């Protein structure tokens, strides 16, 4: 049975149930939340439980009795009365070898589980399409030979579809390593897809990643520069144990906001940008008036428009009314908007001059003297984001840099890319018979609160797009991997449609929100003190929440200044 650590106890106030049981242990035995234990049960079956809470109790009636027994509070006195004490543990039942779920009986032996039993108890042994999501360490307080380190896989069908889809990662900025964990999962998926050789439709996956902070994700195809050879080998060993390759991402292409030497729109060094462009690894992206004026609504995603005046103006422009259908470029567009805002304008009489002037102030802030809003020049490695994504192929990773743009422009670029991906999977670009889009496209973005906040305007076109992906994306093959500091700040229809959640270190205010009410109190307390590289994972395949660890990235890391 394994090492015996205690026996089941059932009292009048704390009975064993179909969901949980209690057992006593020696006070010096070290157990931790998430550890798996096993119990002898009827018909020679074994019931598995996961440790939730550990308590210590003595025969002291109350605090006052303990105080009096120490000579009325003399801390240097040995108490006259020797107190009998013990530890007892609350464990939640996660399975039984014969599917028997009647309560375990008092007095039954409780033991540590071995590697195979832990895997069976947590539902890890039955995963059919494994993608590594880290590893777990059990019994860290036990002897060296009793400790267990176990690889944790998630079933790709419940991560990227078709059974379930969408991942949400939350945690405090800088401590939870949200981006690193998301990229670790994406690498696991790419490794699996590359190894499959394209023989299975389920492995037909492409990736679109938004770089939102500095240079974080602008060299994911380059190896990491570890502090020492020992650190490199230690990290590589973990990747090999998890069945992953030790090279960075492959088939990567970057897109930088168009810029000139006078105005540089990316945090990456100019020489690195030029190197990637000249070596066919990157493009600069632009927006052309005739092709992109239909997406102008994305610039107003974060603005309340209760009277729908901005919406009326956008409809007027997109439908080509007035002179807007015959304009050639963005400068002509700005000139025409300015004319509509002049007194005595002959435009739509239902739209006031004041509304046109407000519209002009908003669009001019983003478009005026911005090199991104210009025509595409042949031979200059320039492109439109939507044109590039229309031809994305399986196993490719497309990184779109938006880190140096202001918030309005970040929303515009994100919304444009999401709209293009969604239209692609809906078959809007099927005229090109020689191109077959990937069956799944995984989109990763940090700071989801910018695009799908719980308090975002209901009319926001970006929010509508994200909600559509959350609710219908699984069936279309559009999968959202998103991260934010606080899960409670995200629209409930987005988080409600995610099949996988990763909780990193957070604060006490956050875990008090309703989003965490289903999590046991001890696990919530652990979230406040999780270390970097450590997450609590929830997925339909797992029979319990798992406390997983993951290795350092093996792609290039830029040191923060």
Buried (B, 14 or more C-beta within 10 A) or exposed (E): EBBEBBBBBBEEEEEBEEEBBBBBBEEEBEBBBBBBBBBBBEEEBBBBBBBBBBEEEEEBEEEEEBEBBBEEEEEEEEEEEEEEEBBBBBBBBBBBBEEEBEBBBBEBBBBBBBEEBBBBBBBBEEBEBBBBBBBBBBBEEBEEEBEBEBBBBBBBBBBBBEBBBBBBBBBBEEEBBBBBBBBBBBBBBBBBBBEBEEEEEBBBBBBBBBBBBBBBBBBBBBEBEBEEEEEBEEBBEBBEEBBBBBBBBBBBBBBBBBBEEEEBBBBBEEEBBEEBBEEEEBBBBBBBBEBBBBBBBBBBBBEEBEEEBBBBBBBBBBEEEBBBEEBEBBBBBBEBBBBBBEEEBEBBEEBBBEBBBBBBEBBBEBBEEBBBBBBBEEEEBBBBBBBBBBEBEBBBBBBBBBBBBEEBBBBBBBBBBBBBBBBBBEEEBEEEEEEEBBBBBBBBBBBBBBBBBBEBBEBBBBBBBBBBBBBBBBEBBBBBBBBBBBBBBBBEBBBEBBBBBBBBBBEEEBBEEEBBEEBBEBBBBBBEEBEBBBBBBBBBBBBBBBBBBBBBBBBBBBEEE
